[in-house]
Amino acid sequence: MFKFIDLFAGIGGFHSALSDLGGDCVLACEFDEDCQIVYKSTFPNTKLISNIREITRNDIEDDNSTRNLKEIKSLVPDHDVLCAGFPCQPFSKSGKQKGILDKARGTLFFDIMQIVKAKHPKYLILENVRNLTGPKHSETWKLIIESIREEGYTVSGIPTILSPHLIPKELGGAPQVRDRVFIAATLNGKNEPLYIERESYKHNHNPDNWNIAEYLLPDNAVSQSESLSNYRLTQEELTWLNAWDYLVSKLDSNTLPGFPIWADALTSNPIIEDDMPLWKKNFLIKNSNFYITNKKFLDKWKNIVWKPANKKIEEFPMSRQKFEWQARKAFPTKKNRTIKSLVLQFRPSGIRVKPASYLPALVAITQTSIVGPNIRDGIKHFRKITPIEASKLQGIDGSIFKKAGVPDSVAYKQLGNGVNTGVVKYVFSQLCEDDNYFNESKFRFDEKRKLMNKYKKSQNLSFKFL
């Protein structure tokens, strides 16, 4: 059995993934109190501290009170793998700058690296938002990679961006968009840095072939564990959807606009001001042209009083007067076209609909995906996905939230911030593919490796090492 530590642990996505592969978590760290409640309830035998700086500093509030490496080493159990879904704070160019890592002083990445310097575990797996690899953070990315290499690790400087919906189910994928950057490093690695090339699997696995219905529960199954009314839509929300579904299903056109439809912009004479941004001018012109082409239908539509709230479209909140049709693949023509067969989100930019193949990213704010009643048998009305269903998309046992006694609002937030366990297993299996280091858990890796090799052979799939 190999040992690992779980830093910035959240509700334990890394823990769940690596324990399934035979690992033993010897230390966890999580600052958020709600996450601590769930983590302690799920993994009661794991030592959990609230602040990484309890280990790395004598005074948590003092950036200059860093413990020496001997002290840190004594406080952290021996481990083979260090995992961290670390926050990314801006790195300062000021300070002493005696070494590469000194530029990161005061950030939580600095604290991670202090543990790395003290213990030098064989493997590092770090996870962060995709934006970390963007042009605005290029210096931060460079500093992170250089800091890891300075400690003797082999790590790719090319970002590995992975999403569960782009990984086949056989390899741990799930129908959820969740782009994250993974940094996988090996101490004194003999081979070239591991870099899993995104395109190498994307073109051998069609994410449009996912079927989200397989991850949803019928209403009677939801009612057995939770009150179904918790996930039903309000009268106001149903009114918005009735209005837009009428437009989608009744408009006599095989195609619907790919640009956002704005109800208040459906006019023959759009008001375009000189100082408007170009994108807004374009949307106003496109909406006007759409109106002129479908004037008779849209005039009638705008004057209908929609049930059950008995409101016209102009009385909807402004964000609900906007509609984003992203379901052309599901309905290439008007035949049987309805939003009842789609996945929806109430977003600040409008009501967005898409095919029921994979879900948009679970987010930590109030944009929980809504599923239509035609997606699967047993769902009678529009409803939000439940925490149990969202948990399945993250590869987590959804019962942990009820066991911990946290409300749905907290569960959604924690799932939105969590790491996907299937992707973690995928990355770790690649990182350790040719390693006999984990002898006691080798049977698990053998089984995983056979599955991966079988899949790669059947798909003529190769992984690129740079």
Secondary structure, DSSP 8 states (H G I E B T S, - for coil): --EEEEES-TTTHHHHHHHHTT-EEEEEE---HHHHHHHHHH-TTS-EES-THHHHBSSTT-TT-B--HHHHHHHS---SEEEE--------S-S--SSTGGGGTTSHHHHHHHHHHHH--SEEEEEEEGGGGSGGGHHHHHHHHHHHHHTTEE--SS-EEE-GGGS-GGGT--SB---EEEEEEEET-SS--B---HHHHHTTS-GGG--GGGG---HHHHHHHS-GGGTB--HHHHHHHHHHHHHHHHSS-S---SS-EEGGG-SSS----TTS-HHHHHHHHHHHHHHHHTHHHHHHHHH--BTTTTB-GGGS-GGGGEEEE--TTT-SSSTT--GGGSEEEEETTEEEEE-SSSB----SSS---EE-TTSSTT--S-EE--HHHHHHHHT--THHHHHHT--HHHHHHHHHHS--HHHHHHHHHHHTTT----GGGHHHHHHHHHHHHHHHHHTT----B-
